[in-house]
């Protein structure tokens, strides 16, 4: 497939997607709302595009938003097979004595990993957080080291964790951007455990405690994630909602009340859903073209994308996109699956709004002796006349 054919193919797809009457007419996007908060970010979950931000990279105390990382670490260890949901955790005196919000687990008793996970996510239990940290790493300090290693892998460059709870420490901080990145990982990497974040209450030790995310009661499209509060941090909230197949992630740091963090978050979500739209044009691994290969066991290699090609733009803009593809000239075998062999650029007018590497979707080994010799001759003459 040549570049022109590819451009026509993608442009046709955009036009087909844009055709239904449900698409909004082109409109001017108003300025985003100004929130009464220290920092905030609104991110499209599918594309990772940030739609709104204020002080998004400012390092701030995250309070119990920390427990998003604690819970993420626990589910990561479950998926790795290092711990099991049915494993019984003996509650230490250290975990039992941890102050702040509590699940009310008792020292010396045994609680399952699953129950502790619910206590962390729904009840924001500091005691449950320390118990799971000690179970995974032996101590909370060692667990904090694991949290920081994981944060680095997730690209959370503005975060540093000193504990599993979010209790105040001058070296314990995060950013609105980083919390949005973490929420995105939680949502997409482990949908089964993400379902816990939508539960409105949890009953433990004859005590029923509600989820502190008020939006779970006010907005049926909201299905997570976590609240946080200390005197130093103010009232914080990481939330996510899905409307018409579009998922947004909202992060608000440092509002002045429980009601305010919910109200300010609702402003962000309403703005994002009203004025933006998201579309995935191609799935990762889908064949977009075939590129010619020299000196290979086969003459062509399939090309595609390593990640979904997903765009988030103001409503009415997606239908204006045009894409082009360029291949690395004179691809010579051997080629390994995953090797970069070209690039896709998506433009809105003259502006490149997205670019991505094209990769080989398959391995191409070297051809036989005569194939290599013949292609060497062809390449020589090709170079002379081009």
N, C-alpha and C positions, 0 to 999 in steps of 0.2 A: 504494500500500500504506500503511495507517495504522499508527500506533505499536503498537496491540494486535496486529495481524497480524504485524508484524515481530518483536515479542517472542515470540509463539507460535512463529514459524518458527525463531528461533534456539534457543529453549528445547527445541523438538522435536529439533533437530539435536544438542544436547548430550545429550539423553536417548538418542538413537539411538547416539551414540558411546559412551556409558557402558554400554550394555546388555550387550555380550558378557561372558561369564564370566571372561575374562582380566583384567578390571578388578579391582584390589584393593579389598577392603572398606575403609571409612573407618578410619583409624588415627591415632594420635598420633605426630607426628614428633619423634624424640628430638633433643636438642641436638647440633649438629654436632661433629665431632672437633676437638680442639685440637691443632694441628700444631706441631712443633718447627721453626718457620720465622719469619723476620722479618715476612713479609707473605704473604697468600694470598687468592685469589679463586676461586670456582667459579661459572661462568656457564652458563646454558642458551643454546646457540648460536642456536636459532631465534628465541626471544623476546627475547634480550638480558638477561633477568632474572638478577640476581645472587642465587644461592641461599645462598652462604656467603662470608663475608669476614672478614679480620682485617687491619687497617692497609692496606686496599686502596688508599688514596690517598696513602700515605706515599711520598715521593720517595726512591728507592734506586738505587744503581748497578746497571744491568741486565746488565753483562758482555756475553756473546755473544748474549743475547736481542736485543741491538741488531740483529743480522743478520736478524731477522724484518723489520725496517723496510728494511734494505738490499736484501733479496731482494724485498720487496713493491715497492720503487721500481723495481727492474730489470724485474719482470714488468709493472708499470704502463707503463713506457716501451716494452716490447714490444707491449702491447695498443694503445698509442697510435700505433704505427708509427714511433717515433723511433729504435729500434734493432731489429735482427733477431737471432734465436737463433743463426743461422749466422755472424753478424758476427765477424771475428777481431780480438781485442784484443791489442795489443802490450804486453807486460809491462814496466813501468818499473822502474828500480832502486829507486825509492821503495816500490813494491808488493812487490818481491822481498825487500827488507830488513825489512819489517814483522814484528815479533816475535810471539810467542804461537803459537797453533794455526795450522797451515799446510796448504795444498793441495799445496805444493812445486812451484809454477810457477817457471820459470826466466827470469831477466832477458833481455830481447831476443827471447824467443820469442812466438809468436802462439797464443792460446787462444780458442776460441769462447765466445760469451756463454753458450750452453747449458752448456758444461762448467764455466765459472766459477760459474754458478748452482748447479749440483750441488755444486761444491766449497764454496760458502758454506753451503748448507743441510745437507748430509750430513757434510762434513768440518770444518765451522766454520772455514774457511780465512780468516785475517786477510789474507793476501796476495791471495787471490781477491776479498775484499771491497774492498780498496783499488783493485785493478785495475778492477773494474766501476764503482766510484765515479768514477775518473779518466776512464773511457771515456764515461760518461754526462754528467758535468758539467765535465770538464777538470781538476778538482782535488778532493781529498777535502773541503776546506773548503767549496767551492761545493756539493758533494753534500750536506754536512751541512745547509746552508741549505735545500736542496730537501727534505730529510727533515723539517725543522721545519715547513715550509709544509704538507707532506702530513699531518703529525701533527695540526696544527691543524684541517685539514679533516675528519679522522677523529674529532675530539672528544677527542684525547689531550692534555688541558689540563695534565696533570701531568708531561709529558715534555719534555726538551730534549736534542738530540743534538749532539755536537761532532765525531764521527767515524763511520766506517762499520763499525767493528769491535767497539766496546764496551771498548776499552782504557781504563784509568782516566783520568778527567778530572773535576775537581770540578764542572764545569758540565754534565756528562753524566749524565742521570738519567731514570728512568721510574717508573711505578707498576704494581702488579698489575692494577688496573682498566684502565689504558691498554693493557697488553700483551694483556689479554683482548679489548679492542675491536679491536686490530690483528689478532689471530688470527682473529677473526670475519670481518674484511674479507678476509683471505687465503683463508679457506675458501670463502666464498660468492661473491666477485667473480671468482675465477679457479680453478675446480675442476681444470682441466687441469694447471696448475703446482703446485697443492696436492698432487697425487699424488707429487711428488718428496719431500715430507716423510716419507712412509712407507717410503722406501727404506732398507734396513738398512746398506748399504755402498756405497762408490764407489771405483773403481780409476783412479788417475791417476799418471803418471810412474813406472810399475812399482811403485807403492805402493798397497795396498788398506787403506783406513781405514774403521772401522765408525762408524755413527751412534751418538752418545753417549746417545741416549734409550733407556735400558734397557727401558722399557715396551713398545717395539716387539717385543721378544723375549718379554716376560712376559705380555702381554695382547693377544690377537688383535683386540680391538675398538679399540685405540689406533692412530691413523694419522698422528700428528704431535705436536708441531711442532719445538721447538728447546730445546737446553740452553744453559747459560751458567755460567762460573766464573771468578772472580778472587779473590785473597785478600781484597779489600775487599768484594766482593759476596757471597761464599760460593757455594754451589751452587744454581743456579736452574733451573727447568724450566717451559716452557709446553707443555701437552699437550692432546690432544683425542681423544675416543672416541665411538663410536656403538653403541648397544645398542637393539634393537627400534625402530629409527627415530628415536630420541632422541639428539641430539648434545650433549655437554657439553664445556666448555673449562675447564681447570684451570691456574692460574698459581701457582707457588710461588717465593718469593724467600728467599734466605739460609738454606738448610739447611747442615748441617755435613759432608756427604759426598755422593758420587755415589749411593751406595746409599740414603741418607736422602731425597734429593729424589725418587727413584722411589717409595719406600715412602710418603712423605707425600702425594704426588700420588695414589697408589692409594687411600689413605683417602678423599680428597675425592671421587674418581670413584665409588667404591663407595657412599658415602653418598648422593650425588646420584641415582644410578640406582635405588637401593633405595627412596627415600622421595619422589621427585618424578616427575611426568609432564607432558608437553607435548602440546598439541593445537593445530593450526591450524584455526580454524573457517571463515574465509573468506580467499580469496586476494585480493591487491590487484587492483583493476580489475574484480572481479566485481560485477554489478548486484545491489544489495540492495533498492532501492526506486525509485519514480519520484515526483518531487516536482512539484507544480503550478507553472506559470510564468505570470506575467502579462505582457502586451504582447509576447509572443514569437512567432516564426514557427511554433513548435509549442507545444502546451499543457503538455507535461511534459518533465522532464529526468531522465535516469538518474543515480542516486546510488550511490556505492560508496566503497571505502577506497583510500587512497594506498599503504598498506602492509598486509601480511598481518595479520590479527587472530589472533595467536598468544598462548596463555596457558601459563604454567608455574606449577603449584600442587602442594601436597602431594597424594599419591595419595588419591583418593576425593573431592576437593573440586571437580573440574571439573564433575561432574554436578549440582552445586548452583548453578551459575551461571545468571543470568538477565540478559537484555540488553534495553535499550530504545533507541529512536531518536527524536531530535527534529530537526525541520527548521526552518531559518530562515523566519520567517513572511513571506509576501508576496514571494516571489522575483520580481524584475522583470528582464526581458531588457534588454540583452544579458548573457549569462552565458558565461564562458570555461571551457573544459575545465580542470579542476584547481581551480576556485574552491571555497572552503569554503561549503557550503550546509546543513550540519547537524552533528550529533554523535551518536556511539554511546557508550553507557555500559554496562559490564558490571559487575554487582554480585554479591558473595557475601554473602548476607543483606542487611544495610543498608550494607555497605561497598563503595564503588566501587573495584574492583581494576584496572580498565582503562578508559580513554576514548580515543577517536580521532575525528578529524574525518571527516565525510562530505564527499566532493568531487563535483563534477559530472564525469561520465564523458564528456561531450560538450559541444560549444559550441552555445548557442542564440542565434541572431541576433534582432534586433528584428523584430517583425511589421510588416505594412503599416500605412498611415495609419489605416484604419478599425478594424483590430484594436487599435491603441494607444488610439484615442479611446474605443472601446467598453469596453475594460478599465479605462480611467481612470474612466469612469462607474460601472462595477461596483465598483471599489475604493472610490469615494466612498461608495456606499450600504453596502458591506461594513463600512467604518469606522464608519458611523452606528449600525449594529445589532450591532456586536461590540466 
